Amino acid sequence: MAWTTDKRVCKALYFALQGTDQIDLLTEFDEAGVLVMKDLLFFNPHASEDLRRQEAIILASRYDSQFIKAHRASYEKGVSRPESIAKMVEVMMQAKKTVEDLSDIIDDCYKFRDEKNR
């Protein structure tokens, strides 16, 4: 999937990242997709991997709630909240994964209102 304003998942993630101060409010949408995890605020290179994982879990949990409640997304068939959070955390823990990579995982886990049935 491409990082595009045509997909609700991309816009939802962009605003979630801004809302949790992971990216600067001045970061343009197009720029955000190519940012790598180590560029996000939670990915402190001086912190232990366990601490980064805890931060990632907290963020993924917040994003899950935001997608479900604010964006009225639902889980894809066979996907649960714990699985969605775990998949997001798995990507977030990899320093070189991009925001676009994270949006791909989110798209696999959630059905946003503008999506057709899979």
C-alpha positions as CSV (number, residue, x, y, z in Angstrom):
1,M,0.0,0.0,0.0
2,A,1.2,3.5,-0.7
3,W,1.3,6.4,1.8
4,T,-1.5,8.5,0.5
5,T,-4.1,10.9,1.6
6,D,-6.6,8.8,-0.3
7,K,-6.5,6.1,2.5
8,R,-8.1,6.8,5.8
9,V,-5.6,4.6,7.6
10,C,-2.7,6.8,6.5
11,K,-4.5,10.0,7.6
12,A,-5.5,8.4,10.9
13,L,-1.9,7.3,11.6
14,Y,-0.6,10.7,10.6
15,F,-2.8,12.5,13.1
16,A,-2.2,9.8,15.8
17,L,1.5,10.4,15.5
18,Q,1.0,14.2,15.8
19,G,-1.4,13.8,18.7
20,T,1.1,11.8,20.6
21,D,4.0,14.1,19.8
22,Q,5.9,11.4,17.9
23,I,6.3,13.8,14.9
24,D,6.5,17.5,14.9
25,L,3.3,19.4,14.0
26,L,5.2,21.0,11.1
27,T,6.0,17.6,9.5
28,E,4.1,17.5,6.2
29,F,2.0,14.5,5.5
30,D,4.1,13.4,2.5
31,E,7.3,13.6,4.7
32,A,5.8,11.5,7.5
33,G,5.5,8.3,5.4
34,V,9.2,8.0,4.9
35,L,10.2,8.7,8.5
36,V,11.7,5.6,10.2
37,M,10.9,4.4,13.6
38,K,14.2,5.7,15.1
39,D,13.1,9.2,14.0
40,L,10.0,9.0,16.3
41,L,10.1,10.4,19.8
42,F,9.5,7.1,21.6
43,F,12.5,5.5,20.0
44,N,15.1,6.7,22.4
45,P,18.5,5.3,21.3
46,H,19.8,5.6,24.8
47,A,17.0,3.6,26.4
48,S,17.0,-0.1,26.8
49,E,15.1,-2.3,24.3
50,D,12.7,-3.2,27.1
51,L,11.9,0.5,27.8
52,R,11.4,1.2,24.1
53,R,9.1,-1.9,23.9
54,Q,7.0,-0.5,26.8
55,E,6.7,2.8,25.1
56,A,5.7,1.1,21.9
57,I,3.1,-0.9,23.7
58,I,1.6,2.2,25.3
59,L,1.5,4.0,22.0
60,A,0.1,1.1,20.1
61,S,-2.6,0.7,22.7
62,R,-3.5,4.4,22.4
63,Y,-3.6,4.1,18.6
64,D,-5.8,1.1,18.8
65,S,-8.3,3.0,21.0
66,Q,-8.2,6.0,18.7
67,F,-8.8,4.0,15.6
68,I,-11.7,2.1,17.1
69,K,-13.3,5.0,19.0
70,A,-12.5,8.2,17.0
71,H,-12.3,6.7,13.5
72,R,-14.9,4.1,14.1
73,A,-12.7,1.4,12.6
74,S,-13.3,-2.3,13.3
75,Y,-10.9,-5.2,13.4
76,E,-10.4,-7.2,10.3
77,K,-11.9,-10.7,10.4
78,G,-9.9,-12.9,12.7
79,V,-7.9,-10.0,14.2
80,S,-8.2,-9.0,17.9
81,R,-7.0,-6.0,19.9
82,P,-4.0,-7.9,21.5
83,E,-3.0,-9.1,18.0
84,S,-3.3,-5.6,16.5
85,I,-1.2,-4.1,19.3
86,A,1.4,-6.8,19.0
87,K,1.8,-6.3,15.3
88,M,2.2,-2.6,15.6
89,V,4.8,-3.0,18.4
90,E,6.7,-5.5,16.2
91,V,7.1,-2.8,13.5
92,M,7.7,0.0,16.0
93,M,10.7,-1.9,17.5
94,Q,12.5,-2.1,14.2
95,A,14.5,1.1,13.8
96,K,14.6,1.2,10.0
97,K,10.9,0.4,9.4
98,T,9.0,3.4,8.1
99,V,5.7,5.1,9.1
100,E,4.4,3.7,5.8
101,D,5.3,0.2,6.9
102,L,3.4,0.8,10.1
103,S,0.4,2.0,8.2
104,D,0.5,-1.2,6.1
105,I,0.3,-3.3,9.3
106,I,-2.5,-1.1,10.6
107,D,-4.4,-1.5,7.4
108,D,-4.0,-5.3,7.7
109,C,-5.5,-5.2,11.2
110,Y,-8.3,-2.6,10.9
111,K,-11.1,-1.9,8.6
112,F,-11.7,1.8,8.3
113,R,-15.0,3.2,7.1
114,D,-13.9,3.9,3.6
115,E,-12.7,0.4,2.9
116,K,-14.5,-2.1,0.8
117,N,-15.0,-5.6,2.2
118,R,-12.1,-7.9,1.9
